[in-house]
Amino acid sequence: MRPYKTHENGQRIVNQSTGVYEFDNTQWKKVGKITPDIIGGVTTALSWKDFSLNATIDFQFGATMISQANMYLLGTGLSKETLKFRDEARGGLPYYLNTEGEKILLDSHNAAVPSDLHYNFILHDGVITPGVKEDGTKNDKLITAQQYYNNLYWNNSNEISEDKIYKSDYISMRSLSFSYNLPKKFISKYNIQNARVNAFANNLFYIYKAIPNVTPESTYGTNSYYEMSTIPAQRSFGVGLNVSF
């Protein structure tokens, strides 16, 4: 994928128009791999008298994936992660808008109200993205928390951030079934040799998954590394009756 631009001193360059990092379209960077290191599963069967329980757990570890849905949640402020910088308690910087519409950084959240305010209050959701300008000097471009998340994670080109590559590791409770053999003393009255009732469920839940908000198996078509609002595997339930005469 395209990495962020960096200065010769190694720090990321902050675009002075957007206030966030910009991509280096002259470079490519390896950020992960599609093939898991480990794929496996465990099946267990327990029986007691006329009852039986069967369960299947499967897992994979070691691969990575891109999540367009998570990028959208970050860029539109719908993810819990975007609470950061929204106010003083969450790390936002104090500033005000002057009569020219410029954002002016303040020394304190309790600073006196300046005389050239556009609004009659101080704002507390300022962000200065860590990094440098093109000339290597420290970035001092002040933007809002909304601008930070929208410009960084949901820009017009919808490029994927190298900071948001997810592990597709998971442990899944794939299936669970329960069955009961009806007593022969009861079914023999109806000329039935064997009768078994059962209930089952598939794709129940993830015991563990590394990626938030989406399922690690919701990849986009044949692109097994890319998730883009793909519908996850359906959870299914059922009951059955097996009878032999």
PAZAPA-4460 file (N, C-alpha, C; in steps of 0.05 Angstrom, whole numbers, plus 32768, in hexadecimal, padded with zeros to 4 digits):
% residues 245
    n_x    n_y    n_z   ca_x   ca_y   ca_z    c_x    c_y    c_z   seq   type   mol
   8011   7FE9   8000   8000   8000   8000   8012   8019   8000     1      M     A
   8006   8030   7FFB   8015   8049   7FFB   801A   8052   8018     2      R     A
   8033   8057   801F   8039   8060   803A   8035   807F   803C     3      P     A
   8037   8089   8055   8036   80A6   8058   8051   80B2   8050     4      Y     A
   8050   80CB   8047   8069   80D9   8041   8079   80DE   805B     5      K     A
   8093   80DB   8059   80A4   80E1   8070   80BA   80F4   8068     6      T     A
   80C3   8103   807B   80DA   8115   8077   80F4   8105   807A     7      H     A
   810A   8111   8071   8123   8103   8073   812B   80FD   8090     8      E     A
   811F   810B   80A3   8124   8106   80BF   8114   80EF   80CA     9      N     A
   8103   80E3   80B9   80F4   80CB   80C0   80D8   80D1   80CA    10      G     A
   80D1   80EA   80CF   80B7   80F1   80D9   80A3   80F4   80C2    11      Q     A
   808A   80EF   80C8   8075   80F1   80B3   8070   810F   80AD    12      R     A
   806A   8114   8094   8064   812F   808B   8046   8134   808C    13      I     A
   803F   814A   8099   8023   8152   809B   801C   8166   8086    14      V     A
   8008   8160   8076   7FFF   8172   8061   7FF2   818B   806E    15      N     A
   7FFC   81A2   8066   7FF3   81BB   8073   7FD8   81C4   806A    16      Q     A
   7FCC   81B7   8056   7FB1   81BD   804E   7F9D   81AD   805E    17      S     A
   7FA3   8193   8061   7F90   8181   806F   7F96   817E   808D    18      T     A
   7FAF   8183   8094   7FB7   8180   80B0   7FBC   8163   80B9    19      G     A
   7FBE   8151   80A5   7FC4   8135   80AB   7FD9   812B   8098    20      V     A
   7FE0   8112   809B   7FF5   8106   808A   7FEA   8102   806E    21      Y     A
   7FFC   8102   805B   7FF4   80FC   803F   8005   80E5   8034    22      E     A
   7FFA   80D8   8020   8006   80C0   8016   801D   80C6   8002    23      F     A
   8030   80B5   8003   8047   80B7   7FF0   8041   80A4   7FD8    24      D     A
   8037   80B0   7FC3   802E   80A0   7FAC   8046   8096   7F9B    25      N     A
   805E   809B   7FA4   8076   8091   7F95   8080   8077   7FA2    26      T     A
   8075   806F   7FB9   807F   8058   7FC8   8069   8044   7FCD    27      Q     A
   8072   802B   7FD2   8061   8016   7FDB   806C   800A   7FF5    28      W     A
   805B   8002   8007   8064   7FF7   8020   8055   7FDD   8027    29      K     A
   8064   7FC9   802E   8058   7FB0   8037   804E   7FB2   8053    30      K     A
   8035   7FAD   8058   802A   7FB0   8073   801E   7F97   807F    31      V     A
   801E   7F81   8070   8013   7F68   807B   8013   7F53   8066    32      G     A
   8004   7F3D   806C   8002   7F27   805A   7FE7   7F1A   805B    33      K     A
   7FDF   7F0D   8046   7FC4   7F01   8044   7FC3   7EE6   8051    34      I     A
   7FD8   7ED6   804E   7FD8   7EBA   8056   7FDD   7EB8   8075    35      T     A
   7FCB   7EAB   8083   7FCF   7EA7   80A0   7FE6   7E94   80A6    36      P     A
   7FF2   7E98   80BD   8007   7E86   80C6   7FFB   7E6C   80D0    37      D     A
   7FE4   7E6E   80DC   7FD7   7E56   80E8   7FB9   7E56   80E1    38      I     A
   7FAF   7E40   80D7   7F93   7E3B   80D3   7F8C   7E20   80DF    39      I     A
   7F77   7E1F   80EE   7F70   7E05   80FB   7F55   7E05   8107    40      G     A
   7F4E   7DEF   8114   7F34   7DEC   8120   7F34   7DD5   8134    41      G     A
   7F21   7DD6   8146   7F1E   7DC1   815A   7F01   7DB9   815A    42      V     A
   7EFC   7D9F   815A   7EE1   7D94   815C   7EE0   7D82   8174    43      T     A
   7ECB   7D85   8183   7EC7   7D74   819B   7EAB   7D69   819C    44      T     A
   7EA9   7D51   81A7   7E8F   7D44   81AA   7E8D   7D38   81C6    45      A     A
   7E79   7D3F   81D4   7E74   7D35   81EF   7E5A   7D26   81F0    46      L     A
   7E5A   7D0F   81FD   7E41   7CFF   81FF   7E3D   7CF6   821C    47      S     A
   7E24   7CF6   8224   7E1C   7CEC   823E   7E00   7CE1   823D    48      W     A
   7DFF   7CC7   8241   7DE5   7CB8   823F   7DDA   7CBE   8223    49      K     A
   7DC2   7CCA   8221   7DB6   7CCE   8207   7DBA   7CEB   81FC    50      D     A
   7DCC   7CFA   8209   7DD2   7D15   8201   7DED   7D17   81F3    51      F     A
   7DF0   7D28   81E0   7E0A   7D2D   81D4   7E0C   7D4A   81CC    52      S     A
   7E25   7D54   81CE   7E2B   7D70   81C8   7E43   7D70   81B5    53      L     A
   7E41   7D7F   819F   7E57   7D81   818C   7E5D   7D9E   8187    54      N     A
   7E77   7DA5   8186   7E7F   7DC1   8182   7E97   7DC1   816F    55      A     A
   7E98   7DD6   815F   7EAF   7DDB   814D   7EB9   7DF7   8151    56      T     A
   7ED3   7DF9   8156   7EE0   7E13   8158   7EF6   7E15   8143    57      I     A
   7EF7   7E2A   8134   7F0D   7E2D   8121   7F1B   7E48   8125    58      D     A
   7F32   7E4B   8119   7F43   7E62   811F   7F56   7E68   8108    59      F     A
   7F60   7E80   8108   7F77   7E87   80F7   7F87   7E9E   8104    60      Q     A
   7FA1   7E9D   80FF   7FB3   7EB2   810A   7FC9   7EB8   80F6    61      F     A
   7FD1   7ED2   80F6   7FE9   7ED9   80E7   7FE5   7EE9   80CE    62      G     A
   7FCB   7EEC   80C4   7FC6   7EFC   80AC   7FBD   7F18   80B3    63      A     A
   7FBC   7F29   809F   7FB3   7F44   80A3   7F9D   7F4B   808E    64      T     A
   7F8E   7F60   8094   7F79   7F68   8082   7F74   7F86   8084    65      M     A
   7F68   7F91   806F   7F60   7FAD   806D   7F42   7FAE   8071    66      I     A
   7F39   7FC2   8081   7F1D   7FC5   8087   7F13   7FE0   807E    67      S     A
   7F04   7FE1   8069   7EF8   7FFA   805F   7EE2   8004   8073    68      Q     A
   7ED4   7FF1   807F   7EBF   7FF9   8092   7ECB   8007   80AA    69      A     A
   7EE1   7FFD   80B4   7EEE   800A   80CB   7EF9   8026   80C3    70      N     A
   7F03   8028   80AB   7F0D   8042   80A2   7EF5   8056   80A0    71      M     A
   7EDE   804D   8097   7EC7   805E   8096   7EBE   8067   80B1    72      Y     A
   7EBD   8054   80C4   7EB5   805A   80E0   7EC8   806F   80EC    73      L     A
   7EE2   806C   80E7   7EF5   8080   80F1   7EF1   809B   80E4    74      L     A
   7EEF   809B   80CA   7EED   80B4   80BB   7ED4   80C4   80BF    75      G     A
   7EBE   80B6   80C7   7EA5   80C4   80CC   7E9E   80C7   80E9    76      T     A
   7EB1   80C0   80FB   7EAD   80C5   8117   7E9B   80B1   8125    77      G     A
   7E96   809A   8119   7E83   8086   8125   7E91   8071   8136    78      L     A
   7EAC   8070   8134   7EBB   805D   8144   7EC1   8068   8160    79      S     A
   7EC3   8057   8173   7ECA   805F   818E   7EE6   806C   818F    80      K     A
   7EF7   8064   817D   7F12   806F   817C   7F12   808D   8177    81      E     A
   7EFC   8097   816A   7EFB   80B3   8163   7EF3   80C5   817A    82      T     A
   7EEE   80BA   8191   7EE9   80CA   81A9   7F02   80DA   81B1    83      L     A
   7F19   80CF   81AA   7F32   80DD   81B0   7F33   80F8   81A2    84      K     A
   7F3B   810D   81B0   7F3E   8128   81A7   7F24   8138   81A7    85      F     A
   7F0D   812B   81AD   7EF4   813A   81AA   7EEF   814F   81BF    86      R     A
   7EFD   814D   81D5   7EFA   8161   81EA   7F13   8162   81FB    87      D     A
   7F13   8173   820F   7F2A   8175   8221   7F31   815B   822E    88      E     A
   7F1D   814D   8238   7F22   8134   8247   7F2E   811F   8235    89      A     A
   7F2A   8121   821B   7F35   810C   8209   7F4C   8116   81F8    90      R     A
   7F59   812B   8202   7F72   8134   81F5   7F6F   814A   81E0    91      G     A
   7F57   8155   81DC   7F54   816A   81C9   7F63   8184   81D2    92      G     A
   7F6C   8194   81BF   7F7A   81AC   81C5   7F67   81C4   81C5    93      L     A
   7F6C   81D8   81D6   7F5A   81F0   81D7   7F61   8204   81C1    94      P     A
   7F4D   820F   81B5   7F51   8224   81A1   7F38   8234   819D    95      Y     A
   7F3A   8249   818D   7F22   8258   8187   7F23   8260   8169    96      Y     A
   7F0D   8267   815E   7F0B   8272   8143   7F0A   8290   8145    97      L     A
   7F1D   829E   8137   7F1C   82BB   8138   7F09   82C5   8123    98      N     A
   7F07   82DF   8121   7EF4   82EB   810E   7EFA   82E6   80F1    99      T     A
   7F13   82DD   80EB   7F1B   82D5   80D0   7F16   82B8   80CA   100      E     A
   7F0B   82A9   80DE   7F06   828D   80DB   7F1E   827B   80DF   101      G     A
   7F34   8286   80EA   7F4D   8277   80EF   7F4C   826A   810B   102      E     A
   7F57   8252   810C   7F59   8244   8126   7F72   824D   8134   103      K     A
   7F6E   8257   814D   7F85   8261   815C   7F88   8250   8175   104      I     A
   7F9F   8243   8178   7FA5   8232   818E   7FA8   8242   81A8   105      L     A
   7F9D   8238   81BE   7F9F   8245   81D8   7FB1   8235   81EA   106      L     A
   7FBB   8242   81FF   7FCD   8235   8211   7FBF   8222   8225   107      D     A
   7FA5   8228   822A   7F97   8219   823E   7F79   8217   8237   108      S     A
   7F6C   8202   8240   7F50   81FF   823C   7F40   8214   824D   109      H     A
   7F4D   821F   8261   7F40   8234   8272   7F4A   8250   826B   110      N     A
   7F55   8253   8253   7F5F   826D   824B   7F48   8282   8249   111      A     A
   7F4F   829B   824D   7F3B   82B0   824A   7F31   82B2   822D   112      A     A
   7F18   82BA   822B   7F0C   82BC   8210   7F18   82D4   8201   113      V     A
   7F26   82CF   81EB   7F32   82E5   81DC   7F1D   82F8   81D1   114      P     A
   7F25   8310   81CA   7F13   8325   81C0   7F0B   8321   81A3   115      S     A
   7F1B   8312   8194   7F15   830F   8177   7F07   82F5   8170   116      D     A
   7EF7   82EA   8183   7EEA   82D1   817E   7ED4   82D4   8169   117      L     A
   7ED2   82C0   8158   7EBC   82BE   8145   7EA3   82B4   8154   118      H     A
   7EA8   82A0   8166   7E92   8296   8177   7E9A   829F   8194   119      Y     A
   7E86   82A0   81A5   7E8C   82A9   81C0   7E93   8292   81D3   120      N     A
   7EA2   827F   81C9   7EAB   8268   81DA   7EC4   825C   81CF   121      F     A
   7ED2   824D   81E0   7EEB   8240   81D8   7EE4   8223   81D1   122      I     A
   7EF2   8219   81BD   7EEF   81FD   81B4   7F05   81EC   81C0   123      L     A
   7EFF   81D2   81C2   7F11   81C0   81D1   7F17   81A6   81C1   124      H     A
   7F12   81A6   81A7   7F17   818E   8197   7F2D   8192   8183   125      D     A
   7F41   81A1   818A   7F57   81A6   8177   7F6B   818F   8176   126      G     A
   7F77   818C   815F   7F8B   8177   815A   7FA3   8182   814A   127      V     A
   7FBB   817C   8153   7FD3   8181   8143   7FE0   8166   813D   128      I     A
   7FDF   815E   8124   7FE9   8143   811D   8007   8142   8121   129      T     A
   8011   812E   8130   802E   812C   8134   803C   8128   8119   130      P     A
   8052   8137   8115   8061   8135   80FD   806E   814F   80F6   131      G     A
   8077   8151   80DD   8085   8169   80D5   807A   8174   80BB   132      V     A
   8081   818D   80B5   807A   8199   809B   808E   818F   8086   133      K     A
   808A   8198   806E   809C   818F   8058   80B9   8197   805D   134      E     A
   80BD   81AE   806B   80D8   81B7   8070   80E5   81AA   8089   135      D     A
   80D6   8198   8096   80E1   818A   80AD   80DB   8197   80C8   136      G     A
   80CF   81AF   80C8   80C8   81BC   80E1   80AF   81AF   80EC   137      T     A
   80AC   81B2   8106   8095   81A5   8114   807B   81AF   810A   138      K     A
   8068   819C   8106   804D   81A4   80FD   803E   81B3   8113   139      N     A
   8031   81C9   810B   8021   81D9   811E   8006   81DF   8112   140      D     A
   7FFE   81D0   80FE   7FE4   81D4   80F1   7FCE   81CA   8103   141      K     A
   7FBC   81DB   810B   7FA6   81D4   811E   7F8D   81CE   810E   142      L     A
   7F81   81B7   8114   7F68   81AF   8107   7F55   81A4   811C   143      I     A
   7F3C   81A0   8115   7F29   8195   8128   7F2B   8176   8128   144      T     A
   7F20   816A   813C   7F1F   814D   813E   7F10   8141   8126   145      A     A
   7EFB   814F   811E   7EEC   8145   8107   7EFD   8145   80EE   146      Q     A
   7F0B   815B   80EA   7F1D   815D   80D2   7F33   8148   80D3   147      Q     A
   7F3E   8143   80EB   7F53   812F   80EE   7F4A   8114   80E5   148      Y     A
   7F33   810A   80EF   7F2A   80EF   80E8   7F20   80ED   80CC   149      Y     A
   7F12   8102   80C3   7F08   8101   80A8   7F1E   8103   8093   150      N     A
   7F31   8115   8097   7F47   8118   8084   7F5B   8101   8084   151      N     A
   7F5F   80F5   809B   7F73   80E0   809E   7F68   80C5   8095   152      L     A
   7F4F   80BF   809B   7F44   80A5   8097   7F2E   80A3   8082   153      Y     A
   7F24   80B9   8079   7F0E   80B7   8065   7F11   80CE   8051   154      W     A
   7F29   80D0   8046   7F2E   80E5   8033   7F21   80DF   8018   155      N     A
   7F22   80F1   8005   7F14   80ED   7FEB   7F1D   80D4   7FDC   156      N     A
   7F37   80CD   7FDF   7F41   80B6   7FD0   7F3C   809B   7FDF   157      S     A
   7F33   809D   7FF8   7F2D   8085   8008   7F45   8072   800A   158      N     A
   7F5D   807E   800A   7F75   806D   800E   7F75   8061   802A   159      E     A
   7F80   8049   802C   7F82   803B   8045   7F9B   8044   8055   160      I     A
   7F97   804B   806E   7FAD   8054   807F   7FBF   803C   8087   161      S     A
   7FD9   8040   8086   7FEB   802B   808E   7FE9   8025   80AC   162      E     A
   7FDD   8038   80BB   7FDA   8034   80D8   7FC2   8023   80DF   163      D     A
   7FB1   801E   80CB   7F98   800F   80D0   7F97   7FF5   80C0   164      K     A
   7FAC   7FE6   80C2   7FAC   7FCB   80B7   7FA7   7FB8   80CE   165      I     A
   7F93   7FA7   80CB   7F8A   7F96   80E1   7F93   7F79   80DE   166      Y     A
   7F96   7F6C   80F4   7F9A   7F4F   80F5   7F7F   7F42   80F0   167      K     A
   7F7F   7F2D   80E1   7F66   7F1E   80DC   7F64   7F05   80ED   168      S     A
   7F73   7F05   8104   7F73   7EEF   8116   7F57   7EEB   8122   169      D     A
   7F4F   7ED2   8126   7F36   7ECD   8134   7F35   7EB0   813F   170      Y     A
   7F23   7EAD   8152   7F1B   7E92   815C   7EFD   7E92   815B   171      I     A
   7EF1   7E81   814C   7ED4   7E81   8148   7EC6   7E68   8153   172      S     A
   7EB0   7E6D   8161   7E9E   7E57   8167   7E8E   7E51   814F   173      M     A
   7E97   7E3E   813E   7E8B   7E3B   8124   7E70   7E2C   8125   174      R     A
   7E6F   7E17   8135   7E56   7E09   8136   7E52   7DFB   8151   175      S     A
   7E39   7DF7   8158   7E32   7DEA   8171   7E18   7DDB   816D   176      L     A
   7E18   7DC2   8175   7DFF   7DB2   8172   7DFA   7DA1   818B   177      S     A
   7DE1   7D9D   8191   7DD8   7D8E   81A8   7DC3   7D7A   819F   178      F     A
   7DC6   7D61   81A7   7DB2   7D4D   819F   7DAA   7D3B   81B7   179      S     A
   7D92   7D30   81B4   7D88   7D1E   81C9   7D79   7D07   81BC   180      Y     A
   7D81   7CEE   81C4   7D74   7CD6   81BB   7D5C   7CD0   81CC   181      N     A
   7D44   7CD0   81C0   7D2C   7CCB   81CF   7D2D   7CAE   81DB   182      L     A
   7D22   7CAA   81F2   7D22   7C8F   81FF   7D14   7C7A   81EE   183      P     A
   7D20   7C63   81EB   7D15   7C4E   81DB   7CFA   7C44   81E7   184      K     A
   7CF8   7C45   8201   7CE0   7C3C   820E   7CC8   7C4D   8205   185      K     A
   7CCE   7C66   81FF   7CB9   7C78   81F6   7CB3   7C75   81D9   186      F     A
   7CC8   7C75   81C8   7CC3   7C74   81AB   7CBA   7C59   81A0   187      I     A
   7CC0   7C44   81AF   7CB8   7C29   81A6   7C9A   7C26   81A5   188      S     A
   7C8B   7C36   81B4   7C6E   7C35   81B2   7C64   7C3D   8197   189      K     A
   7C74   7C4C   8188   7C6C   7C56   816E   7C7B   7C48   8157   190      Y     A
   7C86   7C30   815E   7C95   7C20   814A   7CAD   7C2F   813F   191      N     A
   7CB9   7C3F   814F   7CD1   7C4E   8147   7CEA   7C42   8154   192      I     A
   7CFE   7C3D   8144   7D16   7C31   814F   7D28   7C46   815D   193      Q     A
   7D2D   7C5C   814F   7D3E   7C71   815A   7D33   7C8C   8153   194      N     A
   7D36   7C9F   8165   7D2D   7CBA   8160   7D40   7CCD   816F   195      A     A
   7D49   7CE1   8161   7D5B   7CF4   816D   7D53   7D11   8165   196      R     A
   7D51   7D22   8179   7D4C   7D3E   8174   7D66   7D4E   8178   197      V     A
   7D6A   7D62   8168   7D83   7D71   8169   7D7E   7D8F   8163   198      N     A
   7D90   7D9F   816E   7D8F   7DBC   8169   7DAC   7DC4   8162   199      A     A
   7DAF   7DD7   814F   7DCA   7DDF   8147   7DCB   7DFD   8141   200      F     A
   7DE3   7E07   8142   7DE8   7E23   813B   7E03   7E26   812E   201      A     A
   7E05   7E37   8119   7E1E   7E3B   810B   7E26   7E58   810B   202      N     A
   7E40   7E5D   810A   7E4B   7E78   810B   7E41   7E88   8123   203      N     A
   7E44   7E7C   813B   7E39   7E87   8153   7E45   7EA1   815B   204      L     A
   7E60   7EA1   8160   7E6D   7EBA   8169   7E8B   7EB6   8168   205      F     A
   7E9A   7ECC   816B   7EB7   7ECB   816C   7EC0   7ECB   8189   206      Y     A
   7ECE   7EB6   8191   7EDA   7EB5   81AB   7EEF   7ECB   81AD   207      I     A
   7EFD   7ED0   8197   7F11   7EE5   8195   7F13   7EEE   8178   208      Y     A
   7F16   7F09   8174   7F1C   7F13   8159   7F2C   7F2D   815D   209      K     A
   7F40   7F31   814C   7F52   7F47   814F   7F47   7F61   8143   210      A     A
   7F37   7F5F   812E   7F2C   7F77   8121   7F13   7F80   812E   211      I     A
   7F0F   7F9B   8133   7EF6   7FA4   813F   7EE0   7FA9   812B   212      P     A
   7EC8   7FA8   8134   7EB0   7FB1   8125   7EA7   7F9F   810E   213      N     A
   7EB8   7F90   8102   7EB1   7F7F   80EC   7EBB   7F63   80F1   214      V     A
   7EB2   7F50   80E2   7EBC   7F34   80E5   7ED4   7F30   80D3   215      T     A
   7EE8   7F22   80DC   7F01   7F1F   80CD   7EFE   7F0D   80B4   216      P     A
   7EE6   7F01   80B1   7EE1   7EF0   8099   7ED0   7EFF   8084   217      E     A
   7EC9   7F18   8089   7EB9   7F27   8076   7ECA   7F35   8061   218      S     A
   7ED8   7F25   8052   7EE9   7F31   803E   7EDA   7F36   8024   219      T     A
   7EE5   7F46   8013   7ED8   7F50   7FFB   7EDD   7F3E   7FE3   220      Y     A
   7ECB   7F2C   7FDD   7ECE   7F1A   7FC6   7EE7   7F09   7FC8   221      G     A
   7EF7   7F09   7FB3   7F0F   7EF9   7FB3   7F26   7F07   7FC0   222      T     A
   7F22   7F21   7FC8   7F37   7F30   7FD6   7F37   7F28   7FF4   223      N     A
   7F44   7F13   7FFB   7F43   7F09   8016   7F50   7F1A   802B   224      S     A
   7F5A   7F31   8022   7F68   7F43   8035   7F58   7F5D   8039   225      Y     A
   7F41   7F5F   802B   7F34   7F79   8029   7F17   7F77   8032   226      Y     A
   7F0E   7F87   8045   7EF2   7F87   804E   7EE6   7FA2   8047   227      E     A
   7ECE   7FA1   803B   7EC1   7FBA   8033   7EA3   7FB6   8036   228      M     A
   7E9A   7FB8   8050   7E7E   7FB6   8057   7E71   7F9C   804D   229      S     A
   7E81   7F87   804B   7E77   7F6D   8042   7E66   7F60   8058   230      T     A
   7E50   7F54   804F   7E3E   7F47   8063   7E4D   7F2F   806F   231      I     A
   7E4D   7F2D   808A   7E5A   7F16   8097   7E4C   7EFC   8093   232      P     A
   7E58   7EE6   809A   7E4B   7ECC   8098   7E32   7ECC   80A9   233      A     A
   7E1D   7EBF   809F   7E04   7EBF   80AE   7E05   7EAB   80C5   234      Q     A
   7DF9   7EB4   80DB   7DF5   7EA1   80F2   7DDC   7E92   80ED   235      R     A
   7DDD   7E78   80F0   7DC5   7E67   80EB   7DBF   7E55   8102   236      S     A
   7DA5   7E4F   8105   7D9C   7E3D   811A   7D89   7E29   810E   237      F     A
   7D86   7E12   811A   7D73   7DFF   8110   7D6E   7DE9   8124   238      G     A
   7D58   7DDA   8120   7D51   7DC3   8130   7D4A   7DAC   811D   239      V     A
   7D4D   7D94   8126   7D48   7D7D   8115   7D3E   7D65   8125   240      G     A
   7D32   7D53   8116   7D28   7D3A   8122   7D2F   7D23   810F   241      L     A
   7D3F   7D10   8118   7D46   7CF9   8108   7D37   7CE0   8114   242      N     A
   7D29   7CD2   8102   7D1A   7CBB   810A   7D1F   7CA4   80F8   243      V     A
   7D22   7C8C   8104   7D25   7C73   80F4   7D11   7C5F   80FE   244      S     A
   7D04   7C51   80EB   7CEF   7C3E   80F2   7CFA   7C21   80EF   245      F     A
***
